[in-house]
Amino acid sequence: MHKFKILFISVGTCLLLQAMSVTAGWFGADFAAEVVQGSTQGQSVRGKMYVGAGRVRTEMKQSDQRLIEIIDPHKGQAWVLDESRKLYRERSVPKLEAGKEQSRNPCEGLAGAVCQQLPDENLNGRSAKKWLLRLNGKERLQWNDSLHGFPVRVVEAGQVVMAMVFIGEENLNGRRVERWQAMQHNAKNVIENQQWYDPQLNIAIRQVAQDGSFRELRNIKLGAQAEALFELPPGYSRLDESVR
């Protein structure tokens, strides 16, 4: 049996990208867009992204197979669909509470964590909310951008492990965006990328890595999306994970 290959539009696998990636359910507006992913070898993957009432559907075509993921934070569930075999894989996602707004407390949803808010500070010309987070006997300092709420600096054991630096405002694909430089520090090196954050959509609509590879949303069209896009289609069976 072949494995599902899951593609996530928000490149949220490491701390530096989580700072600007999508938090399902907290988009600023409903929209549909084209997705383009490009590599330094000139290869590209194209697809679609739909956002409706906090739910997300992504469709990417690769090797003549359309890969679909639906995330519904209201139900606390996500599905990855195998169209050719009418199978789906299910996983849990953080569930949204009706009427609850996005918390800017970094301890929100982090079991066992205790946060203390410290006086605001100015980082690279922008106001930031400073927090001291304690978890499992360890401490972390975190600064969240006062305007947008996402982390712009994280310090652990006295070392900066991630930082976001505001570059300026630009026009991209007909939209007014903010350009940020993201940096992740580890024991060996510093990983950097560029991100173009769309305040209205609450998502980075373009990300460019050090090697030149990129992900971008194009032809963004605001508006309500069809309910069926975010529902598990009829006729699908759940994948039996015990079968290999």
N, C-alpha and C positions, 0 to 999 in steps of 0.2 A: 504494500500500500504506500502510495506517495504521500508526502507530508504537505500540509497546508503551508503556504508561504504568506505571512501576514505583513502587509505594508501599512505603516502608520504615517499619515500626512504630517503630524507634528513630530519632529525629530526629538522625542523626549527621552532618549535612552541615557543621557548623561546630564549632569547638573547644569552645565552652561546652556544647554538647549532648553531645559525645562523652564528657564527664566522667561522665555518668550513663547513657549509652545502653547498649544491649545489646552485649556482645561475644559473638558467636555461639560457643557451645560452653562458656560459663562461667556458665550459669544455675545458680541455687542449688537448683532443684527442677523436676520435670516438672509441667506444668499446661496447662489449656485456659482460655481467657477470651474474653469479648466485647471488641471494640475499638470505641471511639467517637471520632470526630474531629469537632470543631465549629468553626465560623467565627464571626466577629463579625456576619455577615449572617444568622445563624440557620440556615445550612445545615449538615447533618451527614452523615457517611459512617460506616456501620457495617460490622463484619466480625468475623472470628474470628482467634484466634492460638492455635497449638498448639506446645508445646515438649516434646521427648522426647529424652532422652539427648544433650543439647546441640544437637539439630537444631531448626530453626524452620520453621513453615509459617504464612503469613499469607494470609487471604482477605478481600478488600475488594470491595464491590459499588458500582459507579459507572456511571451512565448505562446501567442494565440489563445491565451486563457485570460478571462476577465475575473479579477480578484475583487471581491466585494466585502466590505466590513461595515456593519451598522452598530452604532453606539447609542444606547438610550439610557442616559443617566437618571431619568425619572423612574425607570424600572430597575435600574442598577444592573443592567445586562448589556452585553455586546455579542454580536454574532459575526462569524466569518463564514461566508457562503462558498460552496463548491458548486457552481452552476451545472457543470457537466454531469455530476453524479447526484445532484439534488440532495447534498448533505450540508450540514452546518456544524460548526464548533461554537460552543457557548463559553463565555467567561464573565466574571463579575467585574463591575466597575463601581466607583464610589457613587452612592445614591444621593440624589438631590432631594432636599426637603421642600415641599411646596411653600412658596412665599419667602423662603430664606435667601437672603442676598449673600454674595460671595464675601467670605470673611478674609480680612487682611492680616489676621493673626496667624503666624507661621505654625502654631501648634494645633490649629484647627484640623481635626481628622487624624492627628498623629497620637496614637495611644501612648499614654504614659509620659508625654512631653509636658513641660511646664515652661511658659514664656513670661518674660518680664519686659515691658516696654520701657525703653530708655529715652532720654531727650533726643529730639530730631537733630539731624546733622545735614550739612551740605556736602554732597559728593559730586565733583565735576560740574559744579554750577547748578545742580538740581537738589531739591529738598528730598530727604529720605527719612523714613521711619526706622529707628534702630531698635532691634530686639535682642534679648539674651535668651537663648533656648537651652534648656537642660533636659537631657534624655539619657537614661542608662548610665548615669555617673559622668557623662561627658557634657561639655558646654560648647555652644556655637553662637557666634555673633552674626546677625543677619540684618542687612539694610534693605528695606523695600522702598521703591520709588513712591513718593507721596501721591503723585498724580495717578499712576496706573496700578500700583500695588504689587508689581512683580519684583523679585529680588534683583538688586544691582550690585551687591557684594555679600560674600559669605566668608567668614574667617573661622577656621578650626585649628585648635592647638597653636594659636598665634600666627598661623599661615593663611594667606588669602588663597582660597580654593576656587573661587569664581568671581568674576567681575563683569559688569556691563558698563560701557561708556557711551554716552549720548553723543552722536556726531552732528546731527542737525536734521532739519526737515527737508524732504524732497518730494517730487512728483514721480509716481511709479504706476504705469498702466492706467493713467487717468485718475489716480487716487493720491490724496495727500497723506504721506507716511512719515515715520520717524526712522532714521537710520541709526543703528546701534552696533558697536563692536563688542562681541562677546568673547570672554577669555576664561579658559579652565586651566588651573594650575595643578600639576601633580609633581611627584618627586623627580621625574625625569625631564619634563618639558612643559611648554605652555601651548595649548591648542586654542586657536582663534577662529572665529568666523564672523561674517557680517550678516545682520538681520535688518529687514525693513518692516517695521511694526505699523499696522493699521489700527489706530485708536478706535475707529468706528466699529470695526469687526472684532477687535480684541484678539488679534492673531498676527503673527509675522507672515506676510504674504510673499516674502522672498528670503531665502537663506543661502548663503554662499560659503562653502568651506574653504580651508586653506589650500586644498588641492585643486580648487576651481569647480568642483562638483556643486550642484545647486538644486533647490526645490523652489517652485514658484507657483502662485495662483494667478491666472490670467482671465480676462473676459469676465470679471466679477459682476454679477447681476443681483442686486438686492431685491428681496421680495419673499413672500411666503412660499413654502415648498409643499408638494403633495404628501399627504399623510402616508400613502402606501410606500414611499421611499424608505421610511423608517420602521417598517414592520417586517417581521419574519414572513417570507412568502409561503403560501400554502403549498403542500406537496413535498416539503423538505423533511428529511429525517436527521436526527441528531447523530453525529459521528460517534461510533463506539471506540472510546479511547483505549480499551483493553485489547483491541485487535491490532496487530502489527504485521 
